[in-house]
Amino acid sequence: SPARSIAKAKPAADPAKAARLRASGLMALNNGRAAEAVDLLRNAAAQDPGNGAIQADLARAIRVRGSVEGQ
């Protein structure tokens, strides 16, 4: 059915999963694994696109990754 294909194209938001991914991402960032943190936080943002805290954490992780790669 058309409704099913639309639902498949855009997965439903999952704030609980986003919170778990965010926590893992922040732990990775705090442990010096910036690239892993960016991946986890991007996944978290996809699960909860309107979450400003996740967006801010992702932006910070991207900055940290850039500074680490630049050294």
mmCIF file of the N, C-alpha and C atoms, coordinates in Angstrom:
data_MODEL
# 
_entry.id   MODEL 
# 
loop_
_atom_site.group_PDB 
_atom_site.id 
_atom_site.type_symbol 
_atom_site.label_atom_id 
_atom_site.label_alt_id 
_atom_site.label_comp_id 
_atom_site.label_asym_id 
_atom_site.label_entity_id 
_atom_site.label_seq_id 
_atom_site.pdbx_PDB_ins_code 
_atom_site.Cartn_x 
_atom_site.Cartn_y 
_atom_site.Cartn_z 
_atom_site.occupancy 
_atom_site.B_iso_or_equiv 
_atom_site.pdbx_formal_charge 
_atom_site.auth_seq_id 
_atom_site.auth_comp_id 
_atom_site.auth_asym_id 
_atom_site.auth_atom_id 
_atom_site.pdbx_PDB_model_num 
ATOM 1   N N  . SER A 1 1  ? 0.843  -1.201 0.000  1.00 0.00 ? 1  SER A N  1 
ATOM 2   C CA . SER A 1 1  ? 0.000  0.000  0.000  1.00 0.00 ? 1  SER A CA 1 
ATOM 3   C C  . SER A 1 1  ? 0.874  1.245  0.000  1.00 0.00 ? 1  SER A C  1 
ATOM 4   N N  . PRO A 1 2  ? 0.368  2.354  -0.530 1.00 0.00 ? 2  PRO A N  1 
ATOM 5   C CA . PRO A 1 2  ? 1.176  3.587  -0.572 1.00 0.00 ? 2  PRO A CA 1 
ATOM 6   C C  . PRO A 1 2  ? 1.581  4.070  0.820  1.00 0.00 ? 2  PRO A C  1 
ATOM 7   N N  . ALA A 1 3  ? 0.694  3.929  1.789  1.00 0.00 ? 3  ALA A N  1 
ATOM 8   C CA . ALA A 1 3  ? 1.021  4.393  3.143  1.00 0.00 ? 3  ALA A CA 1 
ATOM 9   C C  . ALA A 1 3  ? 2.210  3.619  3.709  1.00 0.00 ? 3  ALA A C  1 
ATOM 10  N N  . ARG A 1 4  ? 2.258  2.333  3.435  1.00 0.00 ? 4  ARG A N  1 
ATOM 11  C CA . ARG A 1 4  ? 3.359  1.524  3.949  1.00 0.00 ? 4  ARG A CA 1 
ATOM 12  C C  . ARG A 1 4  ? 4.687  1.955  3.327  1.00 0.00 ? 4  ARG A C  1 
ATOM 13  N N  . SER A 1 5  ? 4.716  2.243  2.029  1.00 0.00 ? 5  SER A N  1 
ATOM 14  C CA . SER A 1 5  ? 5.965  2.649  1.394  1.00 0.00 ? 5  SER A CA 1 
ATOM 15  C C  . SER A 1 5  ? 6.426  4.014  1.903  1.00 0.00 ? 5  SER A C  1 
ATOM 16  N N  . ILE A 1 6  ? 5.503  4.889  2.224  1.00 0.00 ? 6  ILE A N  1 
ATOM 17  C CA . ILE A 1 6  ? 5.873  6.195  2.787  1.00 0.00 ? 6  ILE A CA 1 
ATOM 18  C C  . ILE A 1 6  ? 6.482  5.990  4.174  1.00 0.00 ? 6  ILE A C  1 
ATOM 19  N N  . ALA A 1 7  ? 5.867  5.144  4.972  1.00 0.00 ? 7  ALA A N  1 
ATOM 20  C CA . ALA A 1 7  ? 6.383  4.883  6.312  1.00 0.00 ? 7  ALA A CA 1 
ATOM 21  C C  . ALA A 1 7  ? 7.785  4.271  6.248  1.00 0.00 ? 7  ALA A C  1 
ATOM 22  N N  . LYS A 1 8  ? 8.017  3.418  5.262  1.00 0.00 ? 8  LYS A N  1 
ATOM 23  C CA . LYS A 1 8  ? 9.331  2.799  5.117  1.00 0.00 ? 8  LYS A CA 1 
ATOM 24  C C  . LYS A 1 8  ? 10.384 3.832  4.714  1.00 0.00 ? 8  LYS A C  1 
ATOM 25  N N  . ALA A 1 9  ? 9.998  4.770  3.876  1.00 0.00 ? 9  ALA A N  1 
ATOM 26  C CA . ALA A 1 9  ? 10.944 5.757  3.373  1.00 0.00 ? 9  ALA A CA 1 
ATOM 27  C C  . ALA A 1 9  ? 11.457 6.657  4.488  1.00 0.00 ? 9  ALA A C  1 
ATOM 28  N N  . LYS A 1 10 ? 10.612 6.960  5.456  1.00 0.00 ? 10 LYS A N  1 
ATOM 29  C CA . LYS A 1 10 ? 11.008 7.848  6.553  1.00 0.00 ? 10 LYS A CA 1 
ATOM 30  C C  . LYS A 1 10 ? 10.740 7.136  7.871  1.00 0.00 ? 10 LYS A C  1 
ATOM 31  N N  . PRO A 1 11 ? 11.778 6.601  8.517  1.00 0.00 ? 11 PRO A N  1 
ATOM 32  C CA . PRO A 1 11 ? 11.547 5.867  9.752  1.00 0.00 ? 11 PRO A CA 1 
ATOM 33  C C  . PRO A 1 11 ? 10.966 6.774  10.834 1.00 0.00 ? 11 PRO A C  1 
ATOM 34  N N  . ALA A 1 12 ? 10.153 6.191  11.666 1.00 0.00 ? 12 ALA A N  1 
ATOM 35  C CA . ALA A 1 12 ? 9.546  6.953  12.763 1.00 0.00 ? 12 ALA A CA 1 
ATOM 36  C C  . ALA A 1 12 ? 10.632 7.387  13.739 1.00 0.00 ? 12 ALA A C  1 
ATOM 37  N N  . ALA A 1 13 ? 10.450 8.549  14.309 1.00 0.00 ? 13 ALA A N  1 
ATOM 38  C CA . ALA A 1 13 ? 11.393 9.036  15.316 1.00 0.00 ? 13 ALA A CA 1 
ATOM 39  C C  . ALA A 1 13 ? 11.360 8.103  16.520 1.00 0.00 ? 13 ALA A C  1 
ATOM 40  N N  . ASP A 1 14 ? 12.491 7.939  17.143 1.00 0.00 ? 14 ASP A N  1 
ATOM 41  C CA . ASP A 1 14 ? 12.600 7.076  18.316 1.00 0.00 ? 14 ASP A CA 1 
ATOM 42  C C  . ASP A 1 14 ? 13.459 7.805  19.354 1.00 0.00 ? 14 ASP A C  1 
ATOM 43  N N  . PRO A 1 15 ? 12.827 8.703  20.136 1.00 0.00 ? 15 PRO A N  1 
ATOM 44  C CA . PRO A 1 15 ? 13.600 9.495  21.105 1.00 0.00 ? 15 PRO A CA 1 
ATOM 45  C C  . PRO A 1 15 ? 14.363 8.654  22.125 1.00 0.00 ? 15 PRO A C  1 
ATOM 46  N N  . ALA A 1 16 ? 13.820 7.496  22.496 1.00 0.00 ? 16 ALA A N  1 
ATOM 47  C CA . ALA A 1 16 ? 14.531 6.650  23.468 1.00 0.00 ? 16 ALA A CA 1 
ATOM 48  C C  . ALA A 1 16 ? 15.819 6.109  22.856 1.00 0.00 ? 16 ALA A C  1 
ATOM 49  N N  . LYS A 1 17 ? 15.745 5.661  21.612 1.00 0.00 ? 17 LYS A N  1 
ATOM 50  C CA . LYS A 1 17 ? 16.951 5.186  20.921 1.00 0.00 ? 17 LYS A CA 1 
ATOM 51  C C  . LYS A 1 17 ? 17.923 6.348  20.738 1.00 0.00 ? 17 LYS A C  1 
ATOM 52  N N  . ALA A 1 18 ? 17.386 7.519  20.408 1.00 0.00 ? 18 ALA A N  1 
ATOM 53  C CA . ALA A 1 18 ? 18.230 8.701  20.240 1.00 0.00 ? 18 ALA A CA 1 
ATOM 54  C C  . ALA A 1 18 ? 18.984 9.011  21.531 1.00 0.00 ? 18 ALA A C  1 
ATOM 55  N N  . ALA A 1 19 ? 18.316 8.888  22.660 1.00 0.00 ? 19 ALA A N  1 
ATOM 56  C CA . ALA A 1 19 ? 18.960 9.169  23.955 1.00 0.00 ? 19 ALA A CA 1 
ATOM 57  C C  . ALA A 1 19 ? 20.095 8.182  24.217 1.00 0.00 ? 19 ALA A C  1 
ATOM 58  N N  . ARG A 1 20 ? 19.877 6.901  23.881 1.00 0.00 ? 20 ARG A N  1 
ATOM 59  C CA . ARG A 1 20 ? 20.935 5.904  24.074 1.00 0.00 ? 20 ARG A CA 1 
ATOM 60  C C  . ARG A 1 20 ? 22.122 6.191  23.158 1.00 0.00 ? 20 ARG A C  1 
ATOM 61  N N  . LEU A 1 21 ? 21.829 6.523  21.900 1.00 0.00 ? 21 LEU A N  1 
ATOM 62  C CA . LEU A 1 21 ? 22.902 6.837  20.957 1.00 0.00 ? 21 LEU A CA 1 
ATOM 63  C C  . LEU A 1 21 ? 23.667 8.086  21.393 1.00 0.00 ? 21 LEU A C  1 
ATOM 64  N N  . ARG A 1 22 ? 22.928 9.077  21.893 1.00 0.00 ? 22 ARG A N  1 
ATOM 65  C CA . ARG A 1 22 ? 23.575 10.312 22.360 1.00 0.00 ? 22 ARG A CA 1 
ATOM 66  C C  . ARG A 1 22 ? 24.517 10.006 23.516 1.00 0.00 ? 22 ARG A C  1 
ATOM 67  N N  . ALA A 1 23 ? 24.051 9.209  24.467 1.00 0.00 ? 23 ALA A N  1 
ATOM 68  C CA . ALA A 1 23 ? 24.896 8.870  25.620 1.00 0.00 ? 23 ALA A CA 1 
ATOM 69  C C  . ALA A 1 23 ? 26.160 8.151  25.160 1.00 0.00 ? 23 ALA A C  1 
ATOM 70  N N  . SER A 1 24 ? 26.011 7.214  24.230 1.00 0.00 ? 24 SER A N  1 
ATOM 71  C CA . SER A 1 24 ? 27.185 6.497  23.696 1.00 0.00 ? 24 SER A CA 1 
ATOM 72  C C  . SER A 1 24 ? 28.112 7.453  22.959 1.00 0.00 ? 24 SER A C  1 
ATOM 73  N N  . GLY A 1 25 ? 27.520 8.376  22.207 1.00 0.00 ? 25 GLY A N  1 
ATOM 74  C CA . GLY A 1 25 ? 28.310 9.351  21.471 1.00 0.00 ? 25 GLY A CA 1 
ATOM 75  C C  . GLY A 1 25 ? 29.101 10.261 22.387 1.00 0.00 ? 25 GLY A C  1 
ATOM 76  N N  . LEU A 1 26 ? 28.472 10.706 23.471 1.00 0.00 ? 26 LEU A N  1 
ATOM 77  C CA . LEU A 1 26 ? 29.167 11.581 24.413 1.00 0.00 ? 26 LEU A CA 1 
ATOM 78  C C  . LEU A 1 26 ? 30.283 10.827 25.132 1.00 0.00 ? 26 LEU A C  1 
ATOM 79  N N  . MET A 1 27 ? 30.033 9.551  25.443 1.00 0.00 ? 27 MET A N  1 
ATOM 80  C CA . MET A 1 27 ? 31.069 8.740  26.079 1.00 0.00 ? 27 MET A CA 1 
ATOM 81  C C  . MET A 1 27 ? 32.259 8.585  25.134 1.00 0.00 ? 27 MET A C  1 
ATOM 82  N N  . ALA A 1 28 ? 31.976 8.321  23.856 1.00 0.00 ? 28 ALA A N  1 
ATOM 83  C CA . ALA A 1 28 ? 33.055 8.189  22.877 1.00 0.00 ? 28 ALA A CA 1 
ATOM 84  C C  . ALA A 1 28 ? 33.839 9.500  22.775 1.00 0.00 ? 28 ALA A C  1 
ATOM 85  N N  . LEU A 1 29 ? 33.134 10.612 22.737 1.00 0.00 ? 29 LEU A N  1 
ATOM 86  C CA . LEU A 1 29 ? 33.796 11.913 22.629 1.00 0.00 ? 29 LEU A CA 1 
ATOM 87  C C  . LEU A 1 29 ? 34.688 12.154 23.842 1.00 0.00 ? 29 LEU A C  1 
ATOM 88  N N  . ASN A 1 30 ? 34.171 11.845 25.016 1.00 0.00 ? 30 ASN A N  1 
ATOM 89  C CA . ASN A 1 30 ? 34.943 12.045 26.252 1.00 0.00 ? 30 ASN A CA 1 
ATOM 90  C C  . ASN A 1 30 ? 36.151 11.126 26.326 1.00 0.00 ? 30 ASN A C  1 
ATOM 91  N N  . ASN A 1 31 ? 36.112 10.022 25.592 1.00 0.00 ? 31 ASN A N  1 
ATOM 92  C CA . ASN A 1 31 ? 37.227 9.073  25.592 1.00 0.00 ? 31 ASN A CA 1 
ATOM 93  C C  . ASN A 1 31 ? 38.157 9.272  24.393 1.00 0.00 ? 31 ASN A C  1 
ATOM 94  N N  . GLY A 1 32 ? 37.998 10.395 23.693 1.00 0.00 ? 32 GLY A N  1 
ATOM 95  C CA . GLY A 1 32 ? 38.917 10.724 22.614 1.00 0.00 ? 32 GLY A CA 1 
ATOM 96  C C  . GLY A 1 32 ? 38.605 10.051 21.292 1.00 0.00 ? 32 GLY A C  1 
ATOM 97  N N  . ARG A 1 33 ? 37.418 9.468  21.165 1.00 0.00 ? 33 ARG A N  1 
ATOM 98  C CA . ARG A 1 33 ? 37.039 8.806  19.916 1.00 0.00 ? 33 ARG A CA 1 
ATOM 99  C C  . ARG A 1 33 ? 36.047 9.701  19.172 1.00 0.00 ? 33 ARG A C  1 
ATOM 100 N N  . ALA A 1 34 ? 36.553 10.804 18.635 1.00 0.00 ? 34 ALA A N  1 
ATOM 101 C CA . ALA A 1 34 ? 35.692 11.828 18.041 1.00 0.00 ? 34 ALA A CA 1 
ATOM 102 C C  . ALA A 1 34 ? 34.967 11.336 16.794 1.00 0.00 ? 34 ALA A C  1 
ATOM 103 N N  . ALA A 1 35 ? 35.643 10.579 15.940 1.00 0.00 ? 35 ALA A N  1 
ATOM 104 C CA . ALA A 1 35 ? 34.996 10.105 14.716 1.00 0.00 ? 35 ALA A CA 1 
ATOM 105 C C  . ALA A 1 35 ? 33.829 9.178  15.052 1.00 0.00 ? 35 ALA A C  1 
ATOM 106 N N  . GLU A 1 36 ? 34.034 8.302  16.025 1.00 0.00 ? 36 GLU A N  1 
ATOM 107 C CA . GLU A 1 36 ? 32.963 7.405  16.470 1.00 0.00 ? 36 GLU A CA 1 
ATOM 108 C C  . GLU A 1 36 ? 31.820 8.223  17.065 1.00 0.00 ? 36 GLU A C  1 
ATOM 109 N N  . ALA A 1 37 ? 32.162 9.255  17.831 1.00 0.00 ? 37 ALA A N  1 
ATOM 110 C CA . ALA A 1 37 ? 31.147 10.110 18.447 1.00 0.00 ? 37 ALA A CA 1 
ATOM 111 C C  . ALA A 1 37 ? 30.287 10.786 17.379 1.00 0.00 ? 37 ALA A C  1 
ATOM 112 N N  . VAL A 1 38 ? 30.915 11.266 16.311 1.00 0.00 ? 38 VAL A N  1 
ATOM 113 C CA . VAL A 1 38 ? 30.171 11.915 15.226 1.00 0.00 ? 38 VAL A CA 1 
ATOM 114 C C  . VAL A 1 38 ? 29.179 10.930 14.617 1.00 0.00 ? 38 VAL A C  1 
ATOM 115 N N  . ASP A 1 39 ? 29.620 9.706  14.359 1.00 0.00 ? 39 ASP A N  1 
ATOM 116 C CA . ASP A 1 39 ? 28.723 8.703  13.779 1.00 0.00 ? 39 ASP A CA 1 
ATOM 117 C C  . ASP A 1 39 ? 27.537 8.427  14.696 1.00 0.00 ? 39 ASP A C  1 
ATOM 118 N N  . LEU A 1 40 ? 27.815 8.223  15.979 1.00 0.00 ? 40 LEU A N  1 
ATOM 119 C CA . LEU A 1 40 ? 26.750 7.924  16.930 1.00 0.00 ? 40 LEU A CA 1 
ATOM 120 C C  . LEU A 1 40 ? 25.776 9.096  17.055 1.00 0.00 ? 40 LEU A C  1 
ATOM 121 N N  . LEU A 1 41 ? 26.318 10.308 17.111 1.00 0.00 ? 41 LEU A N  1 
ATOM 122 C CA . LEU A 1 41 ? 25.461 11.481 17.264 1.00 0.00 ? 41 LEU A CA 1 
ATOM 123 C C  . LEU A 1 41 ? 24.663 11.772 15.996 1.00 0.00 ? 41 LEU A C  1 
ATOM 124 N N  . ARG A 1 42 ? 25.228 11.473 14.828 1.00 0.00 ? 42 ARG A N  1 
ATOM 125 C CA . ARG A 1 42 ? 24.448 11.604 13.583 1.00 0.00 ? 42 ARG A CA 1 
ATOM 126 C C  . ARG A 1 42 ? 23.265 10.639 13.607 1.00 0.00 ? 42 ARG A C  1 
ATOM 127 N N  . ASN A 1 43 ? 23.504 9.420  14.066 1.00 0.00 ? 43 ASN A N  1 
ATOM 128 C CA . ASN A 1 43 ? 22.428 8.441  14.176 1.00 0.00 ? 43 ASN A CA 1 
ATOM 129 C C  . ASN A 1 43 ? 21.389 8.902  15.190 1.00 0.00 ? 43 ASN A C  1 
ATOM 130 N N  . ALA A 1 44 ? 21.845 9.470  16.299 1.00 0.00 ? 44 ALA A N  1 
ATOM 131 C CA . ALA A 1 44 ? 20.919 9.980  17.313 1.00 0.00 ? 44 ALA A CA 1 
ATOM 132 C C  . ALA A 1 44 ? 20.063 11.099 16.728 1.00 0.00 ? 44 ALA A C  1 
ATOM 133 N N  . ALA A 1 45 ? 20.688 11.993 15.978 1.00 0.00 ? 45 ALA A N  1 
ATOM 134 C CA . ALA A 1 45 ? 19.950 13.109 15.375 1.00 0.00 ? 45 ALA A CA 1 
ATOM 135 C C  . ALA A 1 45 ? 18.910 12.605 14.382 1.00 0.00 ? 45 ALA A C  1 
ATOM 136 N N  . ALA A 1 46 ? 19.228 11.526 13.679 1.00 0.00 ? 46 ALA A N  1 
ATOM 137 C CA . ALA A 1 46 ? 18.268 10.956 12.729 1.00 0.00 ? 46 ALA A CA 1 
ATOM 138 C C  . ALA A 1 46 ? 17.061 10.362 13.455 1.00 0.00 ? 46 ALA A C  1 
ATOM 139 N N  . GLN A 1 47 ? 17.278 9.868  14.665 1.00 0.00 ? 47 GLN A N  1 
ATOM 140 C CA . GLN A 1 47 ? 16.191 9.272  15.442 1.00 0.00 ? 47 GLN A CA 1 
ATOM 141 C C  . GLN A 1 47 ? 15.322 10.327 16.118 1.00 0.00 ? 47 GLN A C  1 
ATOM 142 N N  . ASP A 1 48 ? 15.892 11.514 16.346 1.00 0.00 ? 48 ASP A N  1 
ATOM 143 C CA . ASP A 1 48 ? 15.156 12.581 17.046 1.00 0.00 ? 48 ASP A CA 1 
ATOM 144 C C  . ASP A 1 48 ? 15.564 13.922 16.440 1.00 0.00 ? 48 ASP A C  1 
ATOM 145 N N  . PRO A 1 49 ? 15.104 14.184 15.198 1.00 0.00 ? 49 PRO A N  1 
ATOM 146 C CA . PRO A 1 49 ? 15.605 15.339 14.441 1.00 0.00 ? 49 PRO A CA 1 
ATOM 147 C C  . PRO A 1 49 ? 15.372 16.696 15.095 1.00 0.00 ? 49 PRO A C  1 
ATOM 148 N N  . GLY A 1 50 ? 14.376 16.827 15.941 1.00 0.00 ? 50 GLY A N  1 
ATOM 149 C CA . GLY A 1 50 ? 14.093 18.129 16.545 1.00 0.00 ? 50 GLY A CA 1 
ATOM 150 C C  . GLY A 1 50 ? 14.830 18.379 17.842 1.00 0.00 ? 50 GLY A C  1 
ATOM 151 N N  . ASN A 1 51 ? 15.713 17.475 18.232 1.00 0.00 ? 51 ASN A N  1 
ATOM 152 C CA . ASN A 1 51 ? 16.385 17.583 19.524 1.00 0.00 ? 51 ASN A CA 1 
ATOM 153 C C  . ASN A 1 51 ? 17.600 18.505 19.411 1.00 0.00 ? 51 ASN A C  1 
ATOM 154 N N  . GLY A 1 52 ? 17.462 19.699 19.956 1.00 0.00 ? 52 GLY A N  1 
ATOM 155 C CA . GLY A 1 52 ? 18.529 20.691 19.881 1.00 0.00 ? 52 GLY A CA 1 
ATOM 156 C C  . GLY A 1 52 ? 19.781 20.293 20.633 1.00 0.00 ? 52 GLY A C  1 
ATOM 157 N N  . ALA A 1 53 ? 19.622 19.550 21.720 1.00 0.00 ? 53 ALA A N  1 
ATOM 158 C CA . ALA A 1 53 ? 20.791 19.129 22.500 1.00 0.00 ? 53 ALA A CA 1 
ATOM 159 C C  . ALA A 1 53 ? 21.653 18.176 21.677 1.00 0.00 ? 53 ALA A C  1 
ATOM 160 N N  . ILE A 1 54 ? 20.996 17.255 20.970 1.00 0.00 ? 54 ILE A N  1 
ATOM 161 C CA . ILE A 1 54 ? 21.753 16.325 20.129 1.00 0.00 ? 54 ILE A CA 1 
ATOM 162 C C  . ILE A 1 54 ? 22.446 17.093 19.006 1.00 0.00 ? 54 ILE A C  1 
ATOM 163 N N  . GLN A 1 55 ? 21.750 18.051 18.406 1.00 0.00 ? 55 GLN A N  1 
ATOM 164 C CA . GLN A 1 55 ? 22.355 18.856 17.336 1.00 0.00 ? 55 GLN A CA 1 
ATOM 165 C C  . GLN A 1 55 ? 23.587 19.599 17.844 1.00 0.00 ? 55 GLN A C  1 
ATOM 166 N N  . ALA A 1 56 ? 23.494 20.153 19.054 1.00 0.00 ? 56 ALA A N  1 
ATOM 167 C CA . ALA A 1 56 ? 24.620 20.888 19.630 1.00 0.00 ? 56 ALA A CA 1 
ATOM 168 C C  . ALA A 1 56 ? 25.787 19.947 19.927 1.00 0.00 ? 56 ALA A C  1 
ATOM 169 N N  . ASP A 1 57 ? 25.475 18.758 20.456 1.00 0.00 ? 57 ASP A N  1 
ATOM 170 C CA . ASP A 1 57 ? 26.533 17.779 20.731 1.00 0.00 ? 57 ASP A CA 1 
ATOM 171 C C  . ASP A 1 57 ? 27.208 17.329 19.444 1.00 0.00 ? 57 ASP A C  1 
ATOM 172 N N  . LEU A 1 58 ? 26.398 17.121 18.405 1.00 0.00 ? 58 LEU A N  1 
ATOM 173 C CA . LEU A 1 58 ? 26.944 16.710 17.111 1.00 0.00 ? 58 LEU A CA 1 
ATOM 174 C C  . LEU A 1 58 ? 27.877 17.785 16.563 1.00 0.00 ? 58 LEU A C  1 
ATOM 175 N N  . ALA A 1 59 ? 27.462 19.031 16.636 1.00 0.00 ? 59 ALA A N  1 
ATOM 176 C CA . ALA A 1 59 ? 28.306 20.132 16.145 1.00 0.00 ? 59 ALA A CA 1 
ATOM 177 C C  . ALA A 1 59 ? 29.626 20.175 16.911 1.00 0.00 ? 59 ALA A C  1 
ATOM 178 N N  . ARG A 1 60 ? 29.566 19.960 18.220 1.00 0.00 ? 60 ARG A N  1 
ATOM 179 C CA . ARG A 1 60 ? 30.784 19.966 19.038 1.00 0.00 ? 60 ARG A CA 1 
ATOM 180 C C  . ARG A 1 60 ? 31.680 18.790 18.662 1.00 0.00 ? 60 ARG A C  1 
ATOM 181 N N  . ALA A 1 61 ? 31.094 17.616 18.461 1.00 0.00 ? 61 ALA A N  1 
ATOM 182 C CA . ALA A 1 61 ? 31.884 16.435 18.093 1.00 0.00 ? 61 ALA A CA 1 
ATOM 183 C C  . ALA A 1 61 ? 32.566 16.642 16.746 1.00 0.00 ? 61 ALA A C  1 
ATOM 184 N N  . ILE A 1 62 ? 31.851 17.278 15.805 1.00 0.00 ? 62 ILE A N  1 
ATOM 185 C CA . ILE A 1 62 ? 32.440 17.557 14.492 1.00 0.00 ? 62 ILE A CA 1 
ATOM 186 C C  . ILE A 1 62 ? 33.619 18.518 14.642 1.00 0.00 ? 62 ILE A C  1 
ATOM 187 N N  . ARG A 1 63 ? 33.465 19.536 15.500 1.00 0.00 ? 63 ARG A N  1 
ATOM 188 C CA . ARG A 1 63 ? 34.579 20.471 15.732 1.00 0.00 ? 63 ARG A CA 1 
ATOM 189 C C  . ARG A 1 63 ? 35.773 19.748 16.342 1.00 0.00 ? 63 ARG A C  1 
ATOM 190 N N  . VAL A 1 64 ? 35.510 18.901 17.338 1.00 0.00 ? 64 VAL A N  1 
ATOM 191 C CA . VAL A 1 64 ? 36.596 18.172 17.995 1.00 0.00 ? 64 VAL A CA 1 
ATOM 192 C C  . VAL A 1 64 ? 37.280 17.248 16.995 1.00 0.00 ? 64 VAL A C  1 
ATOM 193 N N  . ARG A 1 65 ? 36.487 16.540 16.197 1.00 0.00 ? 65 ARG A N  1 
ATOM 194 C CA . ARG A 1 65 ? 37.062 15.640 15.188 1.00 0.00 ? 65 ARG A CA 1 
ATOM 195 C C  . ARG A 1 65 ? 37.956 16.425 14.244 1.00 0.00 ? 65 ARG A C  1 
ATOM 196 N N  . GLY A 1 66 ? 37.508 17.598 13.827 1.00 0.00 ? 66 GLY A N  1 
ATOM 197 C CA . GLY A 1 66 ? 38.305 18.429 12.917 1.00 0.00 ? 66 GLY A CA 1 
ATOM 198 C C  . GLY A 1 66 ? 39.610 18.868 13.549 1.00 0.00 ? 66 GLY A C  1 
ATOM 199 N N  . SER A 1 67 ? 39.583 19.225 14.833 1.00 0.00 ? 67 SER A N  1 
ATOM 200 C CA . SER A 1 67 ? 40.806 19.678 15.480 1.00 0.00 ? 67 SER A CA 1 
ATOM 201 C C  . SER A 1 67 ? 41.765 18.506 15.721 1.00 0.00 ? 67 SER A C  1 
ATOM 202 N N  . VAL A 1 68 ? 41.229 17.326 15.989 1.00 0.00 ? 68 VAL A N  1 
ATOM 203 C CA . VAL A 1 68 ? 42.070 16.149 16.181 1.00 0.00 ? 68 VAL A CA 1 
ATOM 204 C C  . VAL A 1 68 ? 42.722 15.748 14.868 1.00 0.00 ? 68 VAL A C  1 
ATOM 205 N N  . GLU A 1 69 ? 41.948 15.766 13.779 1.00 0.00 ? 69 GLU A N  1 
ATOM 206 C CA . GLU A 1 69 ? 42.482 15.390 12.476 1.00 0.00 ? 69 GLU A CA 1 
ATOM 207 C C  . GLU A 1 69 ? 43.487 16.406 11.970 1.00 0.00 ? 69 GLU A C  1 
ATOM 208 N N  . GLY A 1 70 ? 43.366 17.643 12.435 1.00 0.00 ? 70 GLY A N  1 
ATOM 209 C CA . GLY A 1 70 ? 44.270 18.702 11.986 1.00 0.00 ? 70 GLY A CA 1 
ATOM 210 C C  . GLY A 1 70 ? 45.615 18.696 12.663 1.00 0.00 ? 70 GLY A C  1 
ATOM 211 N N  . GLN A 1 71 ? 45.778 17.874 13.696 1.00 0.00 ? 71 GLN A N  1 
ATOM 212 C CA . GLN A 1 71 ? 47.038 17.866 14.449 1.00 0.00 ? 71 GLN A CA 1 
ATOM 213 C C  . GLN A 1 71 ? 48.086 17.009 13.784 1.00 0.00 ? 71 GLN A C  1 
# 
